[in-house]
Amino acid sequence: MHVPVLLNEVIDGFSSFKEKKGLVYFDGTFGRGGHYLKLKNLFKIEKSYATDQDLAAIKYANQNFAEVEISHENFFDFAKKNTNKIDMALLDLGVSSPQLDQSDRGFSFMRDGPLDMRMNQNLQRTAAELINECSELELFKIFSDYGEVQKSAKVVRAILKDREIQKFETTLQLAKMIERVDGWQKKGFHPATQYFMGLRLVVNQELEVTEQAIPLLIDQLNDQGRLAIITFHSLEDRIVKNLFNESKLGFSVYKKVIVPTDEECKNNPRSRSAKLRVFQKGLPPEKPDKFALRRLQRL
Ligand SMILES: C[S@@+](CC[C@H](N)C(=O)[O-])C[C@H]1O[C@@H](n2cnc3c(N)ncnc32)[C@H](O)[C@@H]1O
């Protein structure tokens, strides 16, 4: 199962809706509905829309949450055509625990499976196709620009050489090759971590989709509506932070990014890199005028 991350913090992020009725909720990354389940019990949600690009999540939602209008698509595709105004919107980016744990989805460098990494099973291009078909420069860009690997040249050269003899088909085939070429630099940090992250981001176009969807979702919020976004990757968080700061339609609810407590990180190690930002549409509350009283006293 999937343990929802930063759950209390997401609830706090929507606390301005505590007393409101008839709320419209949008969950762009429904997963197993962990966040939704708690939110629907705490807030007076009248209508829920959701998307997930994974067929397994859609099946689960249809079986367990009949009241949610969920569609099997990317949240960007939903946002492009949505005409409903939204009060509360949540994007909990990245992969779910079931996706990571099922070896046949090909996300994990710890479990052997096909080198797939598609969240949406209808997508054409798998990670294996990128590894077997991309040019040297394209591979280098995937690992440095998306995976943030500082020195990937040796691994890229090894991919080009190895694939001449045998195509890459499985996760462990790639992970073991990276381990052989780069070796372990940091205890507890598998050398394939960032390479796999880069591939996953490119296979699913995750950064591009998030960057394009946020302005649309902000636009679709009601006045005082809120958009909460949880990221697990520094590049994703930078996109969210910049778009929230640049938007003329509202403001960031918290000055500082929200991260999990030590206790949450201990209980759920997958939450360790999570970051939450919350945006509110409309004008920010007026700051108290510290000098107003003094001016009055002078009169
Ligand atoms: C971290 S999980 C969400 C878990 C969920 N909040 C819960 O508590 O169960 C991310 C989910 O979002 C989906 N997803 C990721 N990016 C997406 C996108 N751009 N559009 C639609 N679904 C997406 C994944 O398939 C996955 O099921």
The ligand as a Gaussian input file, in Angstrom:
#p B3LYP/6-31G(d) Opt

LIG

0 1
 C        2.973000       9.760000      -5.049000
 S        1.633000       8.930000      -5.802000
 C        0.213000       9.714000      -5.133000
 C       -0.314000       9.043000      -3.921000
 C       -1.621000       9.582000      -3.392000
 N       -1.528000      10.965000      -3.001000
 C       -2.069000       8.725000      -2.225000
 O       -2.046000       9.216000      -1.095000
 O       -2.437000       7.572000      -2.443000
 C        1.667000       9.602000      -7.401000
 C        0.587000       9.072000      -8.320000
 O        0.382000      10.056000      -9.298000
 C        0.400000       9.502000     -10.574000
 N        0.963000      10.548000     -11.437000
 C        2.212000      11.056000     -11.426000
 N        2.334000      12.041000     -12.322000
 C        1.122000      12.182000     -12.907000
 C        0.593000      13.045000     -13.927000
 N        1.353000      13.950000     -14.526000
 N       -0.704000      12.921000     -14.251000
 C       -1.499000      11.989000     -13.661000
 N       -1.048000      11.134000     -12.712000
 C        0.228000      11.227000     -12.342000
 C        1.209000       8.245000     -10.473000
 O        0.782000       7.311000     -11.436000
 C        0.916000       7.794000      -9.047000
 O       -0.171000       6.919000      -9.001000

